[in-house]
Amino acid sequence: MNNGNLLTIVVPCYNEEEVLPETIKELGQILINLSEKNKIDKNSKLLFVNDGSKDKTWEIINSYSSKYDYVTGIKFTRNYGHQNALLAGMSLAVKHSDMIITIDADLQDDVNAIYKMVDKFLEGYDVVYGVRNSRDTDSFFKKHTALMYYDLMKRLGVNLVPDSADYRLLSKRATETLLNYKERNLFLRGMVPLIGYNSTKVYYPRKERYAGTSKYPLKKMVHFALDGITSFSIAPIHLIMSIGIIVMLISIVLMIYTLVEKIQGSIVPGWSSLMISIWFLGGVQLISVSVIGEYIGKVFTEVKHRPRFNIEYENYSRKF
């Protein structure tokens, strides 16, 4: 029977065969310890979401699932992305859970912070953010670009929790509210603060990846950051208008200057200024069209109402 504190830990996985056995071991021990202290229901689960992995990730999940009742899994038909994997896990887990924790499989986020998260839930908090207390494990470039990104998002009016990723606890009602947000362009870090329930933070040191390689190279990180901006703010479109006004004012000044020079009879070669103007205006136009196209593309994705993901197999529900 559920004692009102059933916990499901949702773990998105993409090619995590090297780290997965250790992840299952550490998270499984967390569940056992919390259950023995009567802080969570004994039927609490780990839910691993296989996001179209090409290695033996799913075979490992299946193997451990047959050994341990608390290990469960979802298998996507193909790769749908990290955010959709999180959402799929929460969508399935919320039917049985009183609280849901999401954490990546790489063990960089300290699993011991789960104890603090559960304590905060028991104190009455619906949302508990896992926040790293330092960026010592980051490169100089990643550390400073992250700080710049958080500052930019704040200026754009997007309410992010600095230094928090997708390591958090949500209560049942908080999860149900989050799932009511139907957009296909997912940026959960920006969506969770919108739900408005009482929240708090727990701090932890971020570690080096236990094994394997990062599934978020620079290209994916940049794309993810741009998704966050364009999904939550139309400020870039306002910026385009501002740039257009500035360029127009510069053009008027240059036009007046050219007329004055002509009246005075000055001979100006003009080739360099002409080419600079053409390239400059061409660049502004291309950037402007690209930004507007990004928003149109998001609208195009939303209006099709295609499924966010397709599940080939899941055994989470069968273990209740």
C-alpha positions as CSV (number, residue, x, y, z in Angstrom):
1,M,0.0,0.0,0.0
2,N,1.1,3.6,-0.7
3,N,1.8,5.4,2.6
4,G,1.5,8.8,0.8
5,N,5.2,9.2,0.2
6,L,5.9,7.1,-2.9
7,L,8.9,8.3,-4.8
8,T,9.9,7.7,-8.4
9,I,13.3,8.7,-9.6
10,V,13.2,9.4,-13.3
11,V,16.6,9.0,-15.2
12,P,16.8,9.8,-18.9
13,C,19.4,7.6,-20.6
14,Y,21.2,7.9,-24.0
15,N,24.1,5.6,-24.6
16,E,24.9,5.2,-20.9
17,E,26.1,1.6,-20.8
18,E,29.4,2.5,-19.1
19,V,27.9,4.3,-16.2
20,L,24.4,2.7,-15.8
21,P,25.3,-0.2,-13.5
22,E,26.9,2.2,-11.0
23,T,23.9,4.6,-11.4
24,I,21.5,1.8,-10.6
25,K,23.6,0.7,-7.6
26,E,23.8,4.2,-6.1
27,L,20.2,5.2,-6.7
28,G,18.9,1.9,-5.6
29,Q,20.8,2.2,-2.3
30,I,19.2,5.7,-1.8
31,L,15.7,4.1,-2.2
32,I,16.6,1.3,0.3
33,N,18.0,3.8,2.9
34,L,15.0,6.1,2.6
35,S,12.5,3.2,2.8
36,E,14.2,1.8,6.0
37,K,13.9,5.3,7.6
38,N,10.2,5.3,6.7
39,K,10.6,8.5,4.7
40,I,9.3,7.0,1.4
41,D,7.0,4.2,0.5
42,K,8.6,0.7,0.1
43,N,7.2,0.5,-3.4
44,S,9.2,3.5,-4.6
45,K,10.9,3.0,-8.0
46,L,13.7,4.0,-10.3
47,L,12.4,4.7,-13.8
48,F,15.0,4.7,-16.6
49,V,14.0,6.2,-19.9
50,N,15.9,4.8,-22.8
51,D,16.0,7.6,-25.3
52,G,16.8,5.6,-28.5
53,S,20.3,4.5,-27.3
54,K,22.5,2.7,-29.8
55,D,24.5,0.8,-27.2
56,K,23.5,-1.8,-24.6
57,T,21.6,0.7,-22.4
58,W,18.3,-1.0,-22.8
59,E,19.7,-4.5,-22.3
60,I,21.2,-3.3,-19.0
61,I,17.9,-1.7,-17.8
62,N,16.0,-4.9,-18.7
63,S,18.6,-7.1,-16.9
64,Y,18.4,-5.1,-13.6
65,S,14.6,-4.8,-13.9
66,S,14.4,-8.6,-13.8
67,K,16.6,-8.7,-10.7
68,Y,15.1,-5.8,-8.7
69,D,11.5,-4.9,-8.4
70,Y,12.3,-1.2,-7.9
71,V,14.1,-1.0,-11.3
72,T,11.7,-0.1,-14.2
73,G,12.1,1.2,-17.7
74,I,10.7,2.9,-20.7
75,K,11.9,2.3,-24.2
76,F,11.4,4.9,-26.9
77,T,10.9,3.9,-30.5
78,R,13.7,6.3,-31.4
79,N,15.7,9.2,-30.0
80,Y,13.4,12.1,-28.9
81,G,15.8,14.1,-26.8
82,H,16.6,14.7,-23.2
83,Q,13.6,16.9,-22.3
84,N,11.1,14.6,-23.9
85,A,12.6,11.7,-22.0
86,L,12.2,13.5,-18.7
87,L,8.6,14.4,-19.6
88,A,7.8,10.8,-20.6
89,G,9.1,9.5,-17.3
90,M,7.1,12.1,-15.3
91,S,3.9,11.5,-17.3
92,L,4.0,7.8,-16.5
93,A,5.3,8.1,-12.9
94,V,2.8,10.8,-11.8
95,K,-0.1,8.2,-11.9
96,H,1.4,6.3,-8.9
97,S,3.9,8.8,-7.3
98,D,3.5,11.4,-4.6
99,M,6.9,12.9,-5.5
100,I,9.1,12.6,-8.5
101,I,12.9,13.3,-8.7
102,T,14.6,13.8,-12.1
103,I,18.4,13.3,-12.4
104,D,20.8,12.5,-15.2
105,A,22.5,9.1,-15.4
106,D,26.1,10.4,-15.5
107,L,26.4,10.7,-11.6
108,Q,27.7,14.3,-11.9
109,D,24.8,15.4,-9.7
110,D,25.4,14.3,-6.1
111,V,22.8,11.6,-5.4
112,N,23.1,12.2,-1.7
113,A,21.2,15.5,-2.2
114,I,18.1,13.3,-2.7
115,Y,18.0,12.8,1.1
116,K,17.7,16.6,1.5
117,M,15.1,16.9,-1.2
118,V,12.9,14.3,0.4
119,D,13.2,16.0,3.7
120,K,12.1,19.3,2.1
121,F,9.1,17.5,0.5
122,L,8.1,16.2,4.0
123,E,8.4,19.8,5.3
124,G,5.7,20.8,2.8
125,Y,7.6,22.0,-0.3
126,D,6.2,21.1,-3.8
127,V,9.3,22.0,-5.8
128,V,12.9,21.4,-4.6
129,Y,15.7,22.5,-6.9
130,G,19.1,20.9,-6.8
131,V,21.6,23.7,-7.1
132,R,25.3,23.2,-7.5
133,N,27.3,25.2,-5.0
134,S,30.3,25.8,-7.3
135,R,31.5,25.4,-10.9
136,D,35.0,24.1,-10.1
137,T,34.5,21.1,-12.5
138,D,33.7,23.4,-15.4
139,S,36.2,24.8,-17.9
140,F,36.8,28.5,-18.0
141,F,34.8,28.9,-21.1
142,K,31.8,26.9,-19.9
143,K,31.8,28.6,-16.5
144,H,31.7,32.1,-17.9
145,T,29.3,31.5,-20.8
146,A,26.9,29.9,-18.2
147,L,27.0,33.0,-16.1
148,M,26.5,35.2,-19.1
149,Y,23.5,33.0,-20.2
150,Y,21.8,33.3,-16.8
151,D,22.3,37.0,-16.8
152,L,20.9,37.3,-20.3
153,M,17.9,35.2,-19.4
154,K,17.2,37.4,-16.4
155,R,17.3,40.5,-18.5
156,L,14.9,38.9,-20.9
157,G,12.5,38.3,-18.1
158,V,12.9,34.5,-17.9
159,N,12.8,33.2,-14.3
160,L,15.5,30.6,-14.2
161,V,17.1,29.2,-11.1
162,P,20.9,29.9,-11.5
163,D,23.2,26.8,-11.4
164,S,20.3,24.4,-11.4
165,A,19.8,21.9,-14.2
166,D,17.2,19.1,-14.4
167,Y,17.9,17.8,-11.0
168,R,14.8,18.5,-8.9
169,L,12.0,17.1,-6.9
170,L,8.3,17.8,-7.8
171,S,5.3,16.8,-5.8
172,K,2.4,15.0,-7.5
173,R,0.3,18.2,-7.9
174,A,3.3,20.2,-9.1
175,T,4.0,17.5,-11.7
176,E,0.4,17.4,-12.9
177,T,0.4,21.2,-13.3
178,L,3.7,21.0,-15.3
179,L,2.2,18.4,-17.6
180,N,-0.7,20.8,-18.4
181,Y,1.9,22.9,-20.3
182,K,1.4,21.4,-23.8
183,E,4.1,23.1,-25.8
184,R,6.4,20.8,-28.0
185,N,9.4,23.1,-27.7
186,L,10.4,22.0,-24.2
187,F,12.6,24.0,-21.9
188,L,11.8,22.5,-18.5
189,R,14.2,24.7,-16.6
190,G,12.1,27.7,-17.6
191,M,8.8,25.9,-17.3
192,V,9.1,24.6,-13.7
193,P,9.3,28.1,-12.1
194,L,6.1,29.0,-13.9
195,I,4.0,26.6,-12.0
196,G,4.1,28.7,-8.9
197,Y,4.0,26.3,-6.0
198,N,6.1,26.8,-2.9
199,S,9.7,25.9,-3.7
200,T,13.1,25.7,-2.0
201,K,16.7,24.7,-2.9
202,V,19.2,22.2,-1.8
203,Y,22.9,22.7,-2.6
204,Y,25.5,20.1,-3.6
205,P,28.9,19.8,-5.2
206,R,28.9,18.8,-8.8
207,K,31.4,16.0,-9.6
208,E,33.2,14.8,-12.7
209,R,31.3,12.4,-14.9
210,Y,31.7,8.8,-13.5
211,A,32.2,7.2,-17.0
212,G,31.6,7.7,-20.6
213,T,31.4,11.0,-22.5
214,S,29.1,14.0,-22.2
215,K,25.9,13.8,-24.3
216,Y,25.8,17.6,-24.4
217,P,28.7,18.8,-26.7
218,L,29.0,22.5,-27.4
219,K,26.7,22.4,-30.5
220,K,23.8,20.8,-28.4
221,M,24.4,23.2,-25.5
222,V,24.2,26.2,-27.9
223,H,21.0,24.8,-29.5
224,F,19.5,24.2,-26.0
225,A,20.4,27.7,-24.9
226,L,18.8,29.2,-28.0
227,D,15.7,27.1,-27.4
228,G,15.4,28.5,-23.9
229,I,15.6,32.1,-25.2
230,T,13.1,31.7,-28.1
231,S,10.7,29.6,-26.1
232,F,10.2,32.1,-23.4
233,S,10.9,35.6,-24.8
234,I,10.2,37.7,-27.9
235,A,12.9,40.1,-26.9
236,P,15.1,39.0,-30.0
237,I,12.3,40.3,-32.2
238,H,12.2,43.6,-30.4
239,L,16.0,43.7,-30.7
240,I,15.6,43.3,-34.5
241,M,13.3,46.4,-34.6
242,S,15.8,48.4,-32.6
243,I,18.6,47.4,-34.9
244,G,16.5,48.4,-37.9
245,I,15.8,51.8,-36.4
246,I,19.5,52.3,-35.6
247,V,20.5,51.3,-39.2
248,M,17.9,53.6,-40.6
249,L,19.2,56.5,-38.6
250,I,22.8,55.8,-39.7
251,S,21.6,55.7,-43.3
252,I,20.0,59.1,-42.9
253,V,23.2,60.5,-41.5
254,L,25.2,59.0,-44.4
255,M,22.7,60.3,-46.9
256,I,23.0,63.9,-45.5
257,Y,26.8,63.6,-45.5
258,T,26.8,62.4,-49.1
259,L,24.6,65.3,-50.2
260,V,26.8,67.8,-48.4
261,E,29.9,66.3,-50.0
262,K,28.3,66.5,-53.5
263,I,27.2,70.1,-53.0
264,Q,30.8,71.0,-52.0
265,G,32.1,69.3,-55.0
266,S,34.3,66.8,-53.1
267,I,35.3,63.7,-55.0
268,V,34.8,60.7,-52.8
269,P,35.8,57.3,-54.2
270,G,32.9,55.6,-52.4
271,W,33.8,52.0,-53.2
272,S,34.7,50.9,-49.7
273,S,31.8,52.7,-48.0
274,L,29.4,51.2,-50.6
275,M,30.7,47.6,-50.0
276,I,30.7,48.0,-46.3
277,S,27.1,49.2,-46.3
278,I,25.9,46.4,-48.6
279,W,27.6,43.7,-46.5
280,F,26.5,45.3,-43.2
281,L,22.8,45.6,-44.3
282,G,22.9,42.1,-45.8
283,G,24.1,40.7,-42.6
284,V,21.5,42.5,-40.5
285,Q,18.8,41.2,-42.9
286,L,20.0,37.6,-42.8
287,I,20.2,37.6,-39.0
288,S,16.7,39.2,-38.8
289,V,15.2,36.7,-41.1
290,S,16.8,33.8,-39.2
291,V,15.5,35.0,-35.8
292,I,12.0,35.5,-37.2
293,G,12.3,32.1,-38.9
294,E,13.1,30.5,-35.6
295,Y,9.9,31.7,-34.1
296,I,7.9,30.7,-37.2
297,G,9.5,27.3,-37.0
298,K,8.4,26.9,-33.4
299,V,4.8,27.9,-34.3
300,F,5.0,25.3,-37.2
301,T,6.0,22.6,-34.7
302,E,3.3,23.5,-32.2
303,V,0.4,23.6,-34.6
304,K,1.0,20.1,-35.9
305,H,0.3,18.6,-32.5
306,R,2.4,15.6,-33.1
307,P,3.2,13.3,-30.2
308,R,6.2,14.4,-28.2
309,F,7.4,10.8,-28.0
310,N,6.3,7.2,-28.8
311,I,6.9,4.4,-26.3
312,E,7.8,1.0,-27.6
313,Y,7.8,-0.7,-24.2
314,E,7.4,0.1,-20.5
315,N,7.2,-2.1,-17.4
316,Y,6.7,0.7,-14.8
317,S,2.9,0.3,-14.6
318,R,3.2,-3.5,-14.4
319,K,5.1,-3.3,-11.1
320,F,2.3,-1.8,-9.2
